[in-house]
Amino acid sequence: MNRSLLGLLPALLFVPWLPGCTGNGGQEQDCYGDPLSCMDASGSDHGYVVDDIIIPEDADDAEAMGMDLDGDGEADNALGKVLATFQLQYEVDARVAAGDSILLVDVRATDLAEATDAGLWFLQGANPDPAPCVGNSCGRHLQGGASFTIDTESPDGALIHGDIAGGILSGGPGTVTLRLALSQGGEPLTLPLIGAFVATTVQEDGLVDGTLAGAVHEDDIDTAVLPAVRDVITELVELDCPYALPDCCITGTNGAFLLALLDDCSSGSSTCDCQVTLEELAENTLVQSMLRSDVDLLDNTGTYNPGLDGDNESISLAIGFTAVTASFPPP
């Protein structure tokens, strides 16, 4: 599989999006605030479980994944660049395979090749059957046909309205909350995405070449993003840096890279203690520069109205995904 996604659906990435839509019979409706009202009620449900969540590999990859969220003609993916900098793909893969992150997708449509007023839900899954792991072998629930329940903490309304043309579902804007486990025992990365868009090839046996894009309000960064990133960094440092000062880490490991980036260990600074605190992460100049709000999605009343007041209040994100068939109660 090509994880760079550099050729993914280029025609869909730079469309200026508007919050209104014509749905469900041709009438103008609020497909952002009430996407269910825009959907064709005669559609059938198709269930999937995400078997691969794809983090950008570098800044160029992040830009290639990005979508134009605020209609300014630029690809937006600032938070994707942050995740790429911290090199977290291995941790994301491990948590998905272990069943710590179970992301279910329900596609409701009259046809998977051509359909108007389709819908796509992102839901948190639970109780996989078969169990994800036997011994050290994990990912058994990601082979297709596994059954799940909907997690009781799965957010309501994680629905994006759209159309299917030539087997490609493109939809949005909508609201989606993602919870991604990055570390084995730490806080999950909770991403309440506003102005969310999705583009994916839809097939009976799976979803391929998927991209989910949206933005996290700047107020959620300190509470939703940084603690989860700190937890996975702590886990990596504990694994890769078992030695005493000054040479804490095994050379060439991810932990050594992160300490050099965030704890000044490479320069021999007196603040180097082979740990990364939440304060160090939040105050790091590189992190601060990358976590600046880059998209204007809300007006001065907090209503979704992209590009209206020119005040960037949210940080963009785009990630890739694929999915295989799954069975669970439809939303």
N, C-alpha and C positions, 0 to 999 in steps of 0.2 A: 504494500500500500504506500502511496506517495503522501507522506505526512506534511510536506511543505504546502500543499494546496495552492501552489502558485498559479495554476490554471483554472481555479474553481470559479465557475459561473461568472465570468467577468462582466457580462451584460447586466448583472443584478447589483453590482457593487457601488455604482455611482448614481443611483436614482434619487432625486430629491423627493423625500417622502412627506405626505400630508396626513394629519390625524383623522380626517373624515374619509368615508368610503361609500361606495354604492354597493349594497349587498342585499341578499335575500329578497329578490323581487324587483331590484332596480331602484329602490328608494334610498335617499341619502340618510345614513344612520351613523351612530357613534360606534364605529368598529374598534376604537381604542378603549373607551370606557365600558362598553357592553358588547364584546366580540361575539358572544353566543347569539345575540339577536340578529347578527349578520349572516349566520351560517345556514346552510341548507339542511333542514331537519331530516331529510330523507337519506342522508349520507350514512354509510356503514363505518364501523370502527375497525381499525387495524392497529394491533398492539406491537410495540417494539421495546427492547431494552438497549440502552447505549452500551456498546462493547468497547468503544474507544473514544476518549476525550483528548483532543489534540491541541496542545499548547504551542504557540509560536516558538520557533527555534531561535530566532533572532529578530532584530528590529525590522529588517527587510521582510521577513516572513510575516511579522505582525501587520505590517502595512498591506501586504498582499491579501491577508485574511480580512482586513477591515472593510466596513461598509460606511457609506456616507449617511450618518445618522441625523445630521442637522441641515442638510441641503446646501452645503457650501462647496460641493464638488470635490471634497477631499476624503480619502479613506481614513476612518477613525478607529484607533485601537491602542490608546495610550496604556491602559492597564495590561493589555497583552504584551506590550514591550517590557513592563515590569516583571511579569511572570517569566518571560523569556530570559531576562537578565539573571534571575535566580535559578534557572535550569531545573525546573520542577517536574519535567515530563516523566521521569522514572518514578517519582513518588505518586503522581497522578495515576500512572499505569498500575502500580502495585495496589493502590487502594481500590481501584475499579475491579481488578481481578479478585481481590479479597472480599468483595461485597460491601466494603465500607461506604462506597458511593454507588448507589443504585438509582439511575436516572431512567425513568420510563417515558416513552413517547406514545401518545395516542393520536393517530391521524383519522379524522372523520371526513369522508368524501364520498360522493356518488360514484366516482371512478378514479383509479390511481394513474391514469394516463392523461385525461382531460377532465377538469371539474372546476366549476366556479363555487365560491362561497364554501370552501373547505375550511377545516380547522385543525390545529396541531396543539396538543397539550404537552407540557413538560411536567412530570409528576415524580415525586420521591417514592421509590419502591421499598418494600420490606418482605421478609419471609420468603426468600428465594427457594425454589424447589426445582432442580437439585441444589444442595448446599454448595456454596462457592468453592470450598476447599476440601480436599482429602489429603491429609498430611501436608506436604509442601507444594502440592499441585493445586493451583487455584484457577478460577475462571470457568468452572464447570457450568455455571448458570448463564454463560455468555455464548453458548454453542447453538442457540436457536431453539425455540419451543419451551423454554422454562416458564414456570408459573410464579406469580408474585401477588402480593397484596399491595394496596396503596398505603403508604406510611401515614399514620394519623397526624403527623406534623407536616404533611405535604401541603404547600400553600394553595389556597383557593384561587381560582381565576387565572391560573398560569396558562392562558390560551391565546394563541395568535391566529387571526383570521387571514385567509389568503386564497389563492387560486392555484390549480395545477395545470400546467401547459407542457406538453411533450414529456410527461413524466417528472417534471421538476415543480416542486411546490415552493412557491415564494409567498411570503406573508409578512404582515406587520403594518403599522406598529402595534405592539401589545406590551404586557407586563409579565415578566417571568422571574421567579426567585429560584436560583440555583444554590444547592448545598453540596459542595465538593470536599470530600475528605482529602487532606494533603498529608497528614501525619497519622500514625497508628492510634495515638491516644489523645491528640490535641483537639482544639476547636476546629470544626469544619469551616471552610471558606464559604461564607454566606453572601450571595451576590443578588441583591434585589434590583433587577434590571428594569429600567424604564425605557420607553421607546425601542422595544426589542423587535428585531427582524430575524427571520429564518429563511434559509434557502437550502433545499436538499433534493436529491433525486430519490423518488419514492418508488419502491418495488414491493411486490408481495412478500419477498423473502428478506427484505431489509431496507435500510436507509443508507445511502452512500453520498460522499462529497458534501456532507452537511456543514453549514456554518450558522452559528447563533451569535447575533450581535446585539448590543444594547449598551446602556450606560448606568453606572452606579453614582448616585448623588454624593457629592463631596462630604456630606455629613455622615455617610455610612463608612467612609474609609477607615477612620480610627476605630470604629466599633466592629466592623464586619470583615475588613480585609487584613489590616496589619496584625491583629492577634493570631489569625490562622497562619499567616506567613511566618510570624515569629515562632510558632509551635513547630512547624516543619523544619525551620532552620535549626532550632534547638535539637531536634531529633537527629538531624544530619551531623551537627557538630559533635554530639555525644558519640555518634558512631565512628566518625572519621578523625576525631581529635582526642585520643586517649592519653596523651602525654602531658607532662608538666610544662610550664613556661620555661624558656621562651618558644620552643618548637613544639607546639601543642599537637599539630596535625600530621597525618600521613601525607606526604608530598603528592600533589596532583589530584587529591580528592575534592569532592564537592564541598565538604566541610572546610577544607583549607582555603578554597576559593571564596567562600562566604565570609570567613573570618577576615581575610585580606580586604574584602570589600566593605565590611561593616564594623570591624573591631580594631582596625589600624594595626593589625599584627605584622603585616608585611613591612611596616616602616619602623618597627621596634618602639612604638609609642608606649608611654607609661600607662595609657588607658587600656591596653590590651590585657584581657583576662580570660581569653579563650571562651567567651560567652557573648551572646548577642541578646541584649534586653529589648523590650518593647520600646523603651525610650531611645536607645541607640538606633533602632530601626526607623522610628518616626523622625528622628532628627538628622539622619544621614542626608547629606546634601544631594547625593545622586538620587536617592529615593524621593526626596522632596521635589526635585526637578522633574521626575517622571510622573509624579502623582498630582500634577497641576490639572485642574479642570480644563478640558479641551473642547467640550461641546455645550451648546446652548439648546436645551430641550424644553425648559419650563419658562413660562412668562413670570411676571412679578407677583402673580397670585398663586404660583405653584401649579398652574394648569399646563398640561402637555401642549406646547405650542412652539415647535422648534424654530430657532432662528429669529424669534420676534424681537426680543429686547437686547440682543447682543451681549448678554451676560452669561459667560460660561459657568455653569454650576454643577456639571456632572463630568465623570471620567469614563471614557469609552472602553469597551471590551468586545473582542470577537474571538471565538474559539471554534475549532472544528470538531466534528463528531461523525461516527458511523453507528449503526444499530442493527440488531438482528431481531427475528420474530420473538414475541413473548405473549404470554396469556395473563391477563389481569382484569379486574372489573372496570368497565369503561367509565369515564367521569360523567 
